[in-house]
């Protein structure tokens, strides 16, 4: 009963052949005394026909008893479908198989949700889909996602091999480095009181590989972060991780552009134009209010700081006097925004610390807003000119410190785009991919609560060479050799040229980040020591492989491209994990678990 063909293989050229097919019952239809059963396997499906005039009674009754997702093997003869019954939606739609014999390999219970109807199954509650993930993965669209993910991984490996990279696996059990996100810890039974940490990335190991002379390393790496879940985040995730020696930023840009060009061609048969556009972090914030801008549409931010510096509207002039800025954007055609939509935008502004949101509606030739009475004719003329204000527009303002004002309008810009798209006033082509590099990030940020500097990227990022003299005098002005690759508003990945001089790395750790010398030695001492034995200049990048595949599959959730993902609460509903452990296991580890009492 070994199958001779898969269920997406038969064509008119096979007519007259006796074939054996195995798979799942995709659907069954009883019509005019005949039973039509579509058999599906990983590759596709084929229509089979059970004719009582050709079959024993018992075999026909067996076919009549089949339900969706039963596993069967059939033997039959390929024939042309009757005139007018072709199914152009499937590749095998010109032929069918007249069944000669049937073997039921496994009967299926009634399904908790259908897998043969995309419109119905796509509306099933996600928690139910995850509980029965093995059924969910049978849906053709989910099989397509896994297949595409596999193709992308293969294309990536082929490309990296062509570029002279070595695939090297780095340890999963590492040590705790709590500067980043919260870690998953693994108690060490052999030395009670000590723990391993699951790696948030292979960052330190790949730098050690550069010191070791590997020169070009990559890995499709599993990484772990104990952080809140979102559509684009999972507790455990996959990233394409790479590092190169004796290179500069331009080498990274060229490599990644070549890789993504190969991946898009392999997955979608699209030719991605290169080189990608580059914009600085400052320009991205000034124009789009975010460091991962979606440039498929406009609605750009415009600065009005100088125009309102002496304004009688104290909210604006006061913010400027305190070292802030005034920015605005024009949501063209959105003057009819509902009260609920305006309240949503106001809440976005308040989430960044603003007291409210100033706006102007342009309706019936009038500027409708309580703030307009404070504006001079010159201020109105500047707004009209720079924002190209017309009937039906909605003008939105932010007056705050530069970064806050940009982020407020950046969030509102994306919300307005969704509203305008829903109204049919903004066209965003889902098949268009706008790639860009965001570069020249600040090396450091300042935490006012803790009164200390922190790394904008991570503490191993090298400063721009000409900014090194500013490290001790004006660290705020120091730019890092950090770069992010962005497509359609999604950060695909980020990386940097690394610090390879031990004295510079020590300065960053101790003088700027104010990490005590003994802590530096405990966490990073081996790196500083390794650098003293001849560390080459090096740099790298990590791409979110799950995010990459989600974009290629046209889904907004990475759960749709991961075989067995976690829920938003970090649980696996199929296996019911995490779970409890036996008291003996805790005793062996020298641990005691204390769960909070539930009132």
C-alpha positions as CSV (number, residue, x, y, z in Angstrom):
1,X,0.0,0.0,0.0
2,X,3.0,2.3,-0.4
3,X,1.8,5.5,-2.0
4,X,3.0,6.2,-5.5
5,X,2.2,9.9,-5.7
6,X,1.5,12.8,-3.3
7,X,-1.9,14.5,-3.4
8,X,-0.8,17.5,-5.4
9,X,0.9,15.5,-8.2
10,X,-1.7,14.1,-10.5
11,X,-2.2,15.8,-13.9
12,X,-3.9,14.9,-17.2
13,X,-0.7,13.1,-18.2
14,X,-1.4,10.5,-15.5
15,X,-4.8,9.6,-16.9
16,X,-5.2,5.8,-17.1
17,X,-2.6,5.0,-14.4
18,X,-3.3,3.1,-11.3
19,X,-2.1,5.1,-8.3
20,X,-1.9,4.8,-4.5
21,X,-2.6,7.9,-2.4
22,X,-2.3,8.3,1.3
23,X,-3.5,11.2,3.5
24,X,-6.3,12.8,5.4
25,X,-9.9,13.1,4.4
26,X,-10.2,16.8,3.6
27,X,-13.9,16.8,2.8
28,X,-16.6,14.3,1.8
29,X,-19.6,14.9,-0.4
30,X,-22.5,12.5,-1.1
31,X,-24.0,13.3,-4.5
32,X,-26.3,11.2,-6.6
33,X,-25.3,7.9,-5.2
34,X,-21.6,8.7,-5.6
35,X,-19.3,9.6,-2.7
36,X,-16.6,12.3,-3.5
37,X,-13.7,12.4,-1.0
38,X,-10.9,14.9,-1.3
39,X,-7.7,13.4,0.1
40,X,-5.1,15.8,1.4
41,X,-1.5,15.5,2.4
42,X,1.3,18.1,3.0
43,X,1.5,18.9,-0.7
44,X,-2.1,19.4,-1.6
45,X,-5.3,17.5,-2.4
46,X,-6.9,15.2,-5.0
47,X,-10.6,14.3,-5.6
48,X,-11.4,10.6,-5.4
49,X,-14.7,9.1,-6.4
50,X,-16.4,6.1,-4.8
51,X,-18.9,4.5,-7.2
52,X,-21.1,1.7,-5.7
53,X,-21.3,0.0,-9.1
54,X,-17.5,-0.5,-9.1
55,X,-17.0,-1.4,-5.4
56,X,-18.0,-4.0,-2.9
57,X,-20.8,-3.0,-0.6
58,X,-18.6,-3.2,2.5
59,X,-16.0,-0.9,0.9
60,X,-18.6,1.7,-0.1
61,X,-20.1,1.6,3.4
62,X,-16.7,2.2,4.8
63,X,-16.3,5.3,2.6
64,X,-19.7,6.5,3.7
65,X,-18.7,6.3,7.4
66,X,-15.6,8.4,6.9
67,X,-15.5,11.9,8.4
68,X,-13.1,14.8,8.1
69,X,-9.4,14.1,9.1
70,X,-9.7,10.3,9.0
71,X,-6.4,8.9,7.7
72,X,-6.7,6.6,4.6
73,X,-4.9,5.0,1.8
74,X,-6.8,4.5,-1.6
75,X,-5.8,2.7,-4.7
76,X,-7.6,3.9,-7.9
77,X,-7.3,4.8,-11.5
78,X,-6.7,8.4,-12.7
79,X,-9.4,9.7,-15.1
80,X,-10.5,13.0,-16.6
81,X,-13.1,14.9,-14.7
82,X,-16.5,15.1,-16.4
83,X,-17.0,18.2,-18.6
84,X,-17.8,21.3,-16.5
85,X,-16.6,19.9,-13.2
86,X,-13.0,21.0,-13.3
87,X,-11.7,22.8,-10.2
88,X,-9.4,25.6,-11.2
89,X,-8.6,26.4,-7.5
90,X,-6.4,23.4,-7.1
91,X,-3.6,22.1,-9.4
92,X,-5.1,18.6,-9.6
93,X,-8.5,20.1,-10.6
94,X,-8.6,18.5,-14.1
95,X,-8.5,14.9,-12.9
96,X,-10.0,12.6,-10.3
97,X,-9.3,9.1,-9.0
98,X,-11.9,6.4,-9.4
99,X,-11.4,4.3,-6.3
100,X,-10.7,0.5,-6.5
101,X,-9.8,-0.1,-2.9
102,X,-9.7,1.7,0.5
103,X,-7.8,1.1,3.7
104,X,-8.8,3.2,6.7
105,X,-5.6,3.7,8.7
106,X,-7.1,5.8,11.5
107,X,-10.6,7.1,12.3
108,X,-10.8,10.6,13.6
109,X,-13.1,12.0,16.3
110,X,-15.4,14.9,15.6
111,X,-13.0,17.9,15.3
112,X,-13.1,20.8,17.8
113,X,-13.0,23.2,14.8
114,X,-12.9,22.7,11.0
115,X,-9.6,22.6,9.2
116,X,-11.0,22.3,5.6
117,X,-12.7,25.8,5.4
118,X,-10.2,28.7,5.6
119,X,-13.0,31.3,6.2
120,X,-14.3,29.4,9.2
121,X,-11.1,28.1,10.7
122,X,-9.4,31.6,10.6
123,X,-12.2,32.9,12.9
124,X,-11.7,30.2,15.5
125,X,-10.6,31.5,18.9
126,X,-6.8,31.5,19.0
127,X,-6.6,29.7,22.3
128,X,-8.6,26.8,20.9
129,X,-6.3,26.7,17.9
130,X,-3.2,26.6,20.2
131,X,-4.7,23.9,22.4
132,X,-5.2,21.7,19.3
133,X,-2.1,23.0,17.5
134,X,-1.5,19.7,15.7
135,X,-4.9,20.2,14.0
136,X,-4.3,23.9,13.4
137,X,-1.1,23.1,11.6
138,X,-3.0,20.8,9.2
139,X,-4.7,23.9,7.7
140,X,-3.1,24.6,4.3
141,X,-2.3,28.2,5.2
142,X,-0.3,27.1,8.2
143,X,1.5,24.3,6.3
144,X,2.4,27.0,3.7
145,X,3.9,29.2,6.5
146,X,6.1,26.3,7.8
147,X,7.1,25.4,4.3
148,X,8.1,29.0,3.5
149,X,10.0,29.3,6.8
150,X,12.0,26.2,5.9
151,X,12.8,27.6,2.4
152,X,14.0,30.9,4.0
153,X,16.2,29.0,6.4
154,X,17.7,27.0,3.6
155,X,18.2,30.1,1.4
156,X,19.9,31.8,4.3
157,X,22.3,29.0,5.0
158,X,23.2,28.7,1.3
159,X,23.8,32.4,1.1
160,X,26.0,32.5,4.2
161,X,28.0,29.6,3.0
162,X,28.6,31.3,-0.3
163,X,29.9,34.3,1.6
164,X,32.4,32.3,3.6
165,X,30.7,32.1,6.9
166,X,31.0,29.1,9.3
167,X,27.9,28.0,11.1
168,X,28.8,27.6,14.8
169,X,26.5,26.6,17.6
170,X,27.0,28.5,20.9
171,X,25.9,27.3,24.4
172,X,22.3,27.4,25.6
173,X,23.4,27.3,29.2
174,X,25.1,30.6,29.9
175,X,25.7,33.0,32.8
176,X,23.4,35.7,34.0
177,X,24.0,39.2,32.5
178,X,21.1,41.2,33.9
179,X,21.8,44.4,32.0
180,X,19.4,43.4,29.3
181,X,15.8,42.0,29.5
182,X,14.8,39.6,32.3
183,X,16.4,36.2,32.0
184,X,15.3,32.6,32.4
185,X,17.4,31.0,35.1
186,X,18.3,27.3,35.4
187,X,19.4,26.1,38.9
188,X,22.6,24.1,39.0
189,X,22.2,20.8,40.9
190,X,25.9,20.1,40.9
191,X,26.8,23.3,42.7
192,X,23.7,24.4,44.8
193,X,23.3,28.2,45.0
194,X,24.6,28.8,41.4
195,X,22.5,29.1,38.3
196,X,22.8,29.1,34.5
197,X,20.9,31.6,32.4
198,X,19.4,30.9,29.0
199,X,21.0,33.3,26.5
200,X,19.1,36.4,25.4
201,X,21.5,36.3,22.4
202,X,24.8,34.7,21.5
203,X,26.4,38.2,21.7
204,X,29.4,37.5,24.0
205,X,30.2,34.1,22.4
206,X,30.2,35.4,18.9
207,X,32.7,38.1,19.9
208,X,34.8,35.4,21.5
209,X,34.7,33.6,18.1
210,X,36.1,36.7,16.5
211,X,38.9,36.7,19.0
212,X,39.4,33.0,18.2
213,X,40.0,33.9,14.5
214,X,36.8,32.4,13.1
215,X,36.4,35.7,11.2
216,X,32.9,34.9,9.8
217,X,30.4,33.3,12.0
218,X,26.6,32.8,11.7
219,X,23.9,30.8,13.5
220,X,20.2,30.4,13.3
221,X,20.0,30.7,17.1
222,X,17.4,30.0,19.7
223,X,17.2,32.9,22.3
224,X,15.2,33.5,25.4
225,X,13.8,36.5,27.1
226,X,11.4,36.5,30.1
227,X,9.4,39.6,29.0
228,X,5.8,40.4,28.3
229,X,4.4,38.8,25.2
230,X,3.1,40.7,22.1
231,X,2.2,39.8,18.6
232,X,5.9,40.2,17.6
233,X,7.5,38.7,20.8
234,X,7.8,35.2,22.3
235,X,9.6,34.0,25.4
236,X,11.7,31.8,23.1
237,X,12.5,33.0,19.6
238,X,14.8,32.5,16.7
239,X,17.3,35.0,15.3
240,X,19.8,34.9,12.5
241,X,23.0,35.9,14.3
242,X,26.2,36.8,12.6
243,X,29.6,38.4,13.2
244,X,32.5,39.4,11.0
245,X,36.1,40.5,11.6
246,X,38.1,43.2,9.8
247,X,35.0,45.0,8.5
248,X,33.2,48.4,8.7
249,X,29.6,49.3,8.7
250,X,29.4,49.4,4.8
251,X,30.4,45.7,4.8
252,X,27.4,44.8,7.0
253,X,25.0,46.9,4.9
254,X,26.1,45.2,1.7
255,X,25.9,41.7,3.2
256,X,22.4,42.1,4.7
257,X,21.1,43.7,1.5
258,X,22.4,40.8,-0.5
259,X,20.9,38.3,1.9
260,X,17.4,39.9,2.0
261,X,17.5,40.3,-1.8
262,X,18.1,36.5,-2.0
263,X,15.4,35.7,0.6
264,X,12.7,37.8,-1.0
265,X,13.4,36.3,-4.4
266,X,13.3,32.8,-2.9
267,X,10.2,33.3,-0.9
268,X,8.1,35.7,-3.0
269,X,9.9,35.8,-6.3
270,X,10.3,39.5,-5.9
271,X,13.4,41.5,-6.9
272,X,14.3,43.9,-4.0
273,X,16.2,47.0,-5.3
274,X,19.5,47.7,-3.5
275,X,21.2,49.6,-1.9
276,X,18.6,50.4,0.8
277,X,17.9,53.9,1.8
278,X,19.7,55.2,4.9
279,X,18.4,57.8,7.4
280,X,19.8,58.9,10.8
281,X,18.1,58.2,14.0
282,X,17.5,62.0,14.4
283,X,16.0,62.3,10.9
284,X,13.7,59.3,11.5
285,X,12.4,60.8,14.7
286,X,12.0,64.3,13.2
287,X,10.1,63.1,10.2
288,X,8.2,60.0,11.4
289,X,8.3,60.1,15.2
290,X,9.7,56.6,15.5
291,X,13.1,54.9,14.8
292,X,11.4,52.2,12.7
293,X,9.3,54.2,10.3
294,X,6.9,52.9,7.8
295,X,7.7,55.0,4.7
296,X,5.0,53.6,2.5
297,X,2.9,56.6,3.3
298,X,3.5,60.3,4.2
299,X,1.8,62.1,7.1
300,X,5.2,63.4,8.2
301,X,5.9,65.5,11.3
302,X,6.8,69.2,10.7
303,X,8.7,71.4,13.2
304,X,7.2,74.7,14.3
305,X,9.5,75.6,17.1
306,X,10.8,78.8,15.7
307,X,7.3,79.9,14.5
308,X,5.9,79.6,18.0
309,X,8.9,80.7,20.1
310,X,7.2,84.0,21.1
311,X,3.6,82.8,20.7
312,X,0.9,84.1,23.0
313,X,-0.3,80.5,23.3
314,X,1.7,79.7,26.5
315,X,1.4,75.9,26.1
316,X,3.6,76.2,23.0
317,X,5.9,79.0,23.9
318,X,6.3,77.7,27.5
319,X,7.4,74.3,26.2
320,X,10.0,75.9,23.9
321,X,11.3,78.1,26.8
322,X,11.9,74.9,28.7
323,X,14.1,73.6,26.0
324,X,11.3,71.7,24.1
325,X,9.9,71.8,20.6
326,X,6.5,72.2,18.9
327,X,5.7,69.7,16.2
328,X,2.6,69.0,14.1
329,X,1.2,66.7,11.5
330,X,-1.6,66.9,9.0
331,X,-4.0,63.9,8.9
332,X,-5.5,64.9,5.6
333,X,-9.2,64.1,5.3
334,X,-9.6,63.2,9.0
335,X,-11.5,66.3,10.1
336,X,-14.5,64.1,10.7
337,X,-12.7,62.0,13.3
338,X,-15.1,60.8,15.9
339,X,-14.9,61.8,19.6
340,X,-13.8,58.3,20.4
341,X,-11.0,58.5,17.9
342,X,-9.8,61.9,19.3
343,X,-10.0,60.4,22.8
344,X,-7.8,57.5,21.7
345,X,-5.2,59.9,20.3
346,X,-5.4,62.0,23.4
347,X,-4.7,58.9,25.5
348,X,-1.7,58.1,23.4
349,X,-0.3,61.6,24.2
350,X,-1.0,61.2,27.9
351,X,0.8,57.9,27.9
352,X,4.0,59.8,27.1
353,X,3.4,62.3,30.0
354,X,1.5,65.0,28.0
355,X,-1.4,66.7,29.7
356,X,-3.6,66.6,26.6
357,X,-3.6,66.9,22.8
358,X,-4.1,70.1,20.8
359,X,-5.7,69.8,17.4
360,X,-7.5,71.8,14.7
361,X,-10.3,70.6,12.5
362,X,-10.7,72.3,9.2
363,X,-14.4,72.2,8.3
364,X,-16.6,74.4,6.1
365,X,-13.7,76.8,5.6
366,X,-13.1,77.3,9.4
367,X,-10.4,76.2,11.7
368,X,-12.3,74.7,14.6
369,X,-10.3,74.6,17.9
370,X,-10.1,76.6,21.1
371,X,-6.4,77.2,20.5
372,X,-6.8,79.1,17.2
373,X,-7.7,82.4,18.9
374,X,-4.2,82.6,20.3
375,X,-2.5,82.3,16.9
376,X,-1.3,85.3,14.9
377,X,-1.9,85.6,11.2
378,X,1.8,84.8,10.6
379,X,1.5,81.7,12.7
380,X,-1.6,80.6,10.8
381,X,0.1,81.3,7.5
382,X,3.1,79.2,8.5
383,X,0.9,76.3,9.5
384,X,-1.0,76.6,6.2
385,X,2.1,76.7,4.1
386,X,4.2,74.0,5.8
387,X,1.4,71.6,6.4
388,X,-0.5,72.3,3.1
389,X,-3.7,72.7,5.0
390,X,-7.0,72.2,3.1
391,X,-10.6,71.6,3.7
392,X,-11.3,68.4,5.7
393,X,-7.8,68.2,7.3
394,X,-7.1,67.4,11.0
395,X,-4.0,69.1,12.4
396,X,-2.4,67.5,15.5
397,X,0.2,69.1,17.8
398,X,2.8,68.0,20.3
399,X,4.7,70.5,22.5
400,X,7.3,68.9,24.7
401,X,10.9,67.8,24.9
402,X,12.2,66.8,21.5
403,X,12.1,63.0,22.0
404,X,8.7,63.0,23.7
405,X,7.1,65.3,21.2
406,X,8.4,63.1,18.3
407,X,7.2,59.9,20.0
408,X,3.7,61.3,20.7
409,X,3.1,62.3,17.1
410,X,4.8,59.1,15.9
411,X,2.3,57.0,17.8
412,X,-0.6,59.2,16.6
413,X,0.7,59.1,13.0
414,X,0.4,55.3,12.8
415,X,-3.1,55.4,14.4
416,X,-4.3,58.0,11.8
417,X,-2.9,55.9,9.0
418,X,-5.0,52.9,10.2
419,X,-8.1,55.1,10.4
420,X,-7.5,56.7,7.0
421,X,-6.9,53.3,5.5
422,X,-10.2,52.0,7.0
423,X,-12.0,55.0,5.4
424,X,-10.4,54.3,2.0
425,X,-8.5,57.6,2.1
426,X,-5.0,56.1,2.4
427,X,-3.8,53.3,0.2
428,X,-1.0,51.1,1.6
429,X,0.2,48.4,-0.7
430,X,0.7,45.2,1.2
431,X,3.0,43.9,-1.6
432,X,5.3,46.9,-1.3
433,X,8.4,46.5,0.8
434,X,10.2,49.7,1.8
435,X,13.6,48.7,3.3
436,X,15.8,51.3,5.0
437,X,18.8,51.4,7.4
438,X,18.4,53.6,10.5
439,X,21.9,54.7,11.6
440,X,23.8,57.1,13.9
441,X,21.9,56.2,17.1
442,X,23.1,57.9,20.3
443,X,25.6,55.6,22.0
444,X,24.1,56.4,25.4
445,X,20.8,57.4,27.0
446,X,20.4,59.0,30.5
447,X,18.2,57.5,33.2
448,X,17.0,60.5,35.3
449,X,15.6,58.3,38.0
450,X,18.9,56.5,38.6
451,X,21.0,59.5,37.6
452,X,23.2,57.3,35.3
453,X,23.9,56.6,31.7
454,X,22.8,53.4,30.0
455,X,23.6,51.8,26.7
456,X,21.2,52.6,23.9
457,X,22.0,49.3,22.2
458,X,24.3,47.3,24.4
459,X,27.7,48.1,26.2
460,X,29.8,46.4,23.4
461,X,28.8,48.9,20.7
462,X,31.7,51.0,19.5
463,X,31.4,54.8,19.4
464,X,31.8,56.6,16.1
465,X,35.5,57.2,15.8
466,X,35.4,61.0,15.6
467,X,33.1,61.1,18.7
468,X,35.5,59.1,21.0
469,X,37.1,62.3,22.5
470,X,33.5,63.3,23.7
471,X,33.1,60.1,25.8
472,X,34.3,61.7,29.0
473,X,33.2,65.3,28.3
474,X,29.9,65.3,26.4
475,X,28.7,61.6,26.3
476,X,25.2,62.8,25.2
477,X,26.7,63.8,21.8
478,X,28.5,60.5,21.2
479,X,27.0,58.5,18.3
480,X,27.3,54.7,18.3
481,X,28.2,52.6,15.3
482,X,24.8,50.9,15.6
483,X,22.4,50.2,12.8
484,X,18.9,48.8,12.5
485,X,17.3,47.3,9.4
486,X,13.7,48.2,9.0
487,X,10.9,47.2,6.5
488,X,7.4,48.7,6.5
489,X,7.6,49.9,10.0
490,X,9.0,46.6,11.4
491,X,12.5,46.4,12.9
492,X,13.9,43.2,11.3
493,X,17.1,43.4,13.3
494,X,19.9,45.5,14.6
495,X,23.6,45.3,15.2
496,X,26.8,47.4,15.6
497,X,30.5,47.6,15.1
498,X,31.9,46.3,18.4
499,X,34.5,47.7,20.8
500,X,37.6,45.7,20.4
501,X,40.0,47.7,22.5
502,X,40.1,46.7,26.2
503,X,40.7,50.2,27.5
504,X,37.7,51.6,25.7
505,X,35.5,48.8,26.8
506,X,36.6,49.3,30.4
507,X,35.8,53.1,30.1
508,X,32.3,52.3,28.9
509,X,31.7,49.8,31.7
510,X,33.1,51.7,34.6
511,X,33.3,55.4,33.9
512,X,30.1,55.8,31.9
513,X,27.8,53.0,32.8
514,X,29.1,53.1,36.4
515,X,29.2,49.4,36.8
516,X,31.5,48.6,39.8
517,X,34.9,47.2,38.8
518,X,34.3,43.9,40.7
519,X,30.9,43.4,38.9
520,X,32.6,44.1,35.6
521,X,35.3,41.5,36.4
522,X,32.7,38.9,37.5
523,X,30.5,39.4,34.4
524,X,32.8,40.4,31.7
525,X,36.3,39.8,33.0
526,X,37.0,37.0,30.5
527,X,36.1,39.3,27.6
528,X,38.4,42.0,28.7
529,X,41.2,39.5,29.2
530,X,40.5,37.9,25.8
531,X,40.8,41.4,24.1
532,X,44.3,41.7,25.5
533,X,45.4,38.7,23.4
534,X,44.7,40.3,20.0
535,X,41.1,41.1,19.3
536,X,40.4,42.1,15.6
537,X,38.0,44.9,14.7
538,X,34.7,43.2,14.3
539,X,30.9,43.8,14.0
540,X,27.7,42.0,13.4
541,X,24.0,42.0,13.4
542,X,21.0,39.8,14.5
543,X,17.8,39.5,12.4
544,X,14.6,38.4,14.0
545,X,13.9,35.2,12.0
546,X,10.3,34.8,13.2
547,X,9.5,38.5,12.3
548,X,11.2,38.0,9.0
549,X,9.0,35.0,8.2
550,X,5.9,36.7,9.4
551,X,6.4,39.5,7.0
552,X,7.0,37.1,4.1
553,X,3.8,35.2,5.1
554,X,1.8,38.3,5.3
555,X,0.8,37.9,9.0
556,X,1.1,40.4,11.8
557,X,1.7,37.7,14.5
558,X,4.9,35.6,14.7
559,X,2.8,32.9,16.4
560,X,1.5,32.1,12.8
561,X,5.0,31.1,11.7
562,X,6.2,29.2,14.8
563,X,5.1,25.6,15.0
564,X,4.4,25.5,18.8
565,X,4.2,29.1,20.1
566,X,3.3,30.3,23.6
567,X,0.2,32.4,24.4
568,X,0.3,36.0,25.6
569,X,0.6,34.6,29.1
570,X,3.6,32.5,28.2
571,X,1.9,29.1,28.3
572,X,1.7,26.2,25.9
573,X,-1.9,25.2,25.9
574,X,-1.3,22.0,24.0
575,X,1.2,20.5,26.5
576,X,-0.2,22.5,29.5
577,X,3.2,24.0,30.3
578,X,4.7,25.4,32.4
579,X,3.8,22.8,35.0
580,X,4.6,21.8,38.6
581,X,7.6,19.6,39.6
582,X,8.0,16.8,42.2
583,X,9.3,17.8,45.7
584,X,12.3,15.5,45.2
585,X,13.4,17.5,42.2
586,X,13.3,20.7,44.3
587,X,15.2,19.0,47.1
588,X,17.9,17.9,44.6
589,X,18.3,21.5,43.5
590,X,18.1,23.0,47.0
591,X,15.1,25.0,46.1
592,X,11.7,25.9,47.6
593,X,8.9,27.4,45.5
594,X,6.7,30.0,47.1
595,X,3.6,30.7,45.1
596,X,1.6,33.8,46.1
597,X,-1.6,33.1,48.0
598,X,-4.8,33.5,46.0
599,X,-7.4,35.4,47.9
